Amino acid sequence: MTGKNKESVHFAGTKPTLAEALRFSLRFGLISSGGPAGQIAIRHTVLVEQKRGIADVKFLHAVNHCMLLPGPAAQQLATYIGRLLHGTWGGLVAGVLLVLPSLHRTPD
């Protein structure tokens, strides 16, 4: 990379704090609907367009990779972005908080 800071490629604005990321992940897990496409679209709107916490190019790059992998793309994307923003613990917490609230909504 010539002339660019590595951070500027990943983050469009200011990097969200861990507390902000945790609140977003929990809220997103509670309200997420629309299947993987809807979840990815909502995540893009909030993280890229509104909060400007991650660069659009980096987000779309992550979506492309998650779509190629077997398994739930929205879950993989949440985990990847959490890891990108706050390391291993951020990825783990973001991935868990995406599915944890759905256990409450699941009928017996």
Residue frames as qw, qx, qy, qz and C-alpha x, y, z in Angstrom:
[[0.000, 0.891, 0.455, 0.000, 0.00, 0.00, 0.00],
 [0.456, 0.125, 0.004, 0.881, 1.54, 3.23, -1.02],
 [0.033, -0.276, -0.020, -0.960, 0.53, 6.48, 0.56],
 [0.619, -0.450, -0.267, -0.586, -2.46, 5.09, 2.47],
 [0.279, -0.354, 0.731, -0.513, -2.80, 4.15, 6.07],
 [0.219, -0.098, -0.963, -0.124, -4.07, 0.59, 6.50],
 [0.082, 0.408, 0.695, -0.586, -6.69, 1.84, 8.96],
 [0.319, 0.418, -0.050, -0.849, -8.16, 4.23, 6.35],
 [0.346, 0.096, -0.793, -0.492, -8.88, 1.30, 4.04],
 [0.228, -0.273, -0.922, 0.152, -10.84, -0.54, 6.75],
 [0.099, -0.646, -0.591, 0.472, -12.65, 2.33, 8.44],
 [0.235, 0.676, 0.390, 0.579, -14.48, 5.15, 6.70],
 [0.229, -0.834, 0.022, -0.501, -14.92, 7.32, 9.78],
 [0.214, -0.563, 0.660, -0.448, -14.20, 6.65, 13.41],
 [0.449, 0.001, -0.894, 0.009, -13.96, 3.10, 14.65],
 [0.632, -0.574, -0.175, -0.491, -16.87, 2.31, 17.01],
 [0.229, -0.510, 0.712, -0.426, -15.99, 1.53, 20.61],
 [0.192, -0.007, -0.981, 0.022, -16.43, -2.00, 21.90],
 [0.206, 0.342, 0.677, -0.619, -19.47, -0.91, 23.94],
 [0.472, 0.451, -0.103, -0.751, -21.11, 0.63, 20.85],
 [0.393, 0.260, -0.804, -0.362, -20.39, -2.51, 18.85],
 [0.042, -0.119, -0.953, 0.275, -21.88, -4.74, 21.56],
 [0.349, 0.417, 0.430, -0.721, -25.04, -2.63, 21.81],
 [0.485, 0.423, -0.388, -0.660, -25.42, -2.72, 18.03],
 [0.283, 0.156, -0.933, -0.158, -24.92, -6.48, 17.87],
 [0.096, 0.252, 0.858, -0.437, -27.46, -7.16, 20.59],
 [0.411, 0.484, 0.205, -0.745, -30.02, -4.76, 19.13],
 [0.425, 0.388, -0.603, -0.552, -29.46, -6.20, 15.67],
 [0.140, 0.019, -0.990, 0.029, -29.92, -9.74, 16.99],
 [0.219, 0.363, 0.699, -0.576, -33.22, -8.74, 18.61],
 [0.456, 0.605, 0.153, -0.635, -34.72, -6.99, 15.57],
 [0.034, 0.380, -0.739, -0.555, -33.09, -8.78, 12.63],
 [0.680, 0.363, 0.590, -0.241, -35.45, -10.24, 10.11],
 [0.536, 0.738, -0.163, -0.376, -35.69, -10.73, 6.38],
 [0.965, 0.144, 0.093, 0.201, -33.27, -13.62, 6.12],
 [0.690, -0.251, 0.158, 0.660, -29.59, -13.26, 5.25],
 [0.338, 0.485, 0.326, 0.737, -30.13, -10.71, 2.46],
 [0.269, -0.862, -0.255, -0.345, -32.16, -8.46, 4.75],
 [0.698, -0.652, -0.029, 0.294, -29.70, -8.80, 7.61],
 [0.633, -0.009, 0.222, 0.742, -26.75, -7.96, 5.36],
 [0.147, 0.663, 0.329, 0.656, -28.61, -4.96, 3.89],
 [0.442, -0.870, -0.180, -0.124, -29.47, -3.60, 7.35],
 [0.738, -0.456, 0.079, 0.492, -25.90, -4.11, 8.53],
 [0.501, 0.280, 0.280, 0.769, -24.61, -2.26, 5.44],
 [0.069, -0.815, -0.301, -0.490, -27.01, 0.65, 5.97],
 [0.560, -0.825, -0.068, 0.017, -26.08, 1.09, 9.62],
 [0.751, -0.426, 0.186, 0.469, -22.36, 0.32, 9.60],
 [0.536, 0.155, 0.370, 0.743, -21.36, 1.82, 6.26],
 [0.090, 0.636, 0.388, 0.661, -23.85, 4.56, 5.44],
 [0.405, -0.846, -0.222, -0.266, -25.06, 5.85, 8.82],
 [0.687, -0.694, 0.089, 0.199, -22.28, 5.18, 11.33],
 [0.509, 0.780, -0.346, 0.112, -19.45, 5.13, 8.77],
 [0.664, -0.603, 0.441, -0.048, -17.67, 2.61, 10.97],
 [0.667, -0.116, 0.645, 0.355, -16.32, 0.51, 8.11],
 [0.122, 0.444, -0.452, -0.764, -15.38, 1.39, 4.54],
 [0.788, 0.350, 0.090, -0.499, -17.83, 0.36, 1.82],
 [0.575, 0.520, -0.619, -0.126, -15.11, -1.44, -0.15],
 [0.004, 0.305, -0.891, 0.335, -14.08, -3.48, 2.90],
 [0.602, 0.104, 0.534, -0.584, -17.72, -4.35, 3.70],
 [0.794, 0.440, -0.122, -0.402, -18.45, -5.53, 0.14],
 [0.376, 0.498, -0.780, 0.049, -15.19, -7.48, 0.09],
 [0.249, -0.163, 0.841, -0.452, -16.29, -9.26, 3.28],
 [0.731, 0.265, 0.291, -0.558, -19.77, -9.97, 1.89],
 [0.674, 0.504, -0.466, -0.273, -18.25, -11.52, -1.25],
 [0.202, 0.363, -0.885, 0.209, -16.07, -13.85, 0.81],
 [0.414, -0.009, 0.712, -0.566, -18.93, -14.83, 3.14],
 [0.762, 0.350, 0.016, -0.544, -21.17, -15.66, 0.18],
 [0.577, 0.463, -0.660, -0.131, -18.56, -18.08, -1.16],
 [0.020, -0.266, 0.887, -0.377, -18.20, -19.97, 2.12],
 [0.473, -0.353, -0.766, -0.256, -20.66, -22.71, 3.04],
 [0.306, -0.417, -0.662, 0.543, -22.98, -21.84, 5.91],
 [0.009, -0.882, -0.461, 0.092, -24.92, -18.79, 7.03],
 [0.471, 0.478, 0.061, 0.739, -23.50, -15.72, 5.29],
 [0.247, -0.828, -0.053, -0.501, -25.06, -13.21, 7.70],
 [0.806, -0.585, 0.019, 0.086, -23.57, -15.04, 10.68],
 [0.793, 0.047, 0.090, 0.600, -20.15, -15.19, 9.07],
 [0.243, 0.672, 0.097, 0.692, -20.33, -11.51, 8.15],
 [0.486, -0.827, -0.032, -0.281, -21.26, -10.50, 11.70],
 [0.860, -0.407, 0.080, 0.297, -18.38, -12.52, 13.09],
 [0.672, 0.295, 0.126, 0.668, -15.90, -11.16, 10.55],
 [0.044, 0.777, 0.065, 0.625, -16.85, -7.51, 11.09],
 [0.655, -0.748, 0.003, -0.108, -16.76, -7.97, 14.86],
 [0.854, -0.206, 0.116, 0.463, -13.28, -9.46, 14.54],
 [0.482, 0.531, 0.134, 0.684, -12.15, -6.71, 12.18],
 [0.169, -0.830, -0.041, -0.530, -13.31, -4.00, 14.57],
 [0.486, -0.703, 0.353, -0.381, -12.33, -5.52, 17.93],
 [0.037, 0.470, -0.878, 0.079, -10.25, -8.65, 17.46],
 [0.303, -0.049, -0.948, -0.081, -11.10, -12.22, 18.34],
 [0.027, 0.349, 0.747, -0.566, -13.38, -11.34, 21.26],
 [0.339, 0.381, -0.005, -0.860, -15.28, -8.84, 19.10],
 [0.437, 0.161, -0.715, -0.521, -15.89, -11.50, 16.47],
 [0.220, -0.155, -0.946, 0.181, -16.98, -14.08, 19.00],
 [0.123, 0.394, 0.558, -0.720, -19.38, -11.73, 20.75],
 [0.386, 0.340, -0.227, -0.827, -20.83, -10.36, 17.49],
 [0.400, 0.063, -0.840, -0.361, -21.46, -13.87, 16.20],
 [0.161, -0.266, -0.888, 0.340, -23.08, -15.06, 19.42],
 [0.167, 0.402, 0.378, -0.817, -25.23, -11.96, 19.83],
 [0.373, 0.166, -0.493, -0.768, -26.64, -12.43, 16.33],
 [0.534, -0.120, -0.785, -0.289, -28.14, -15.83, 17.17],
 [0.156, -0.091, -0.785, 0.592, -28.61, -15.70, 20.94],
 [0.369, 0.154, 0.266, -0.877, -31.78, -13.54, 20.89],
 [0.599, 0.091, -0.542, -0.583, -33.41, -15.93, 18.40],
 [0.318, -0.054, -0.923, 0.212, -33.36, -18.66, 21.05],
 [0.168, 0.224, 0.539, -0.795, -35.81, -16.55, 23.04],
 [0.523, 0.292, -0.126, -0.790, -38.18, -16.31, 20.05],
 [0.362, 0.133, -0.881, -0.275, -38.09, -20.01, 19.23],
 [0.756, -0.289, 0.022, -0.587, -41.32, -21.80, 20.26],
 [0.462, -0.368, 0.782, -0.198, -41.04, -24.95, 22.38]]
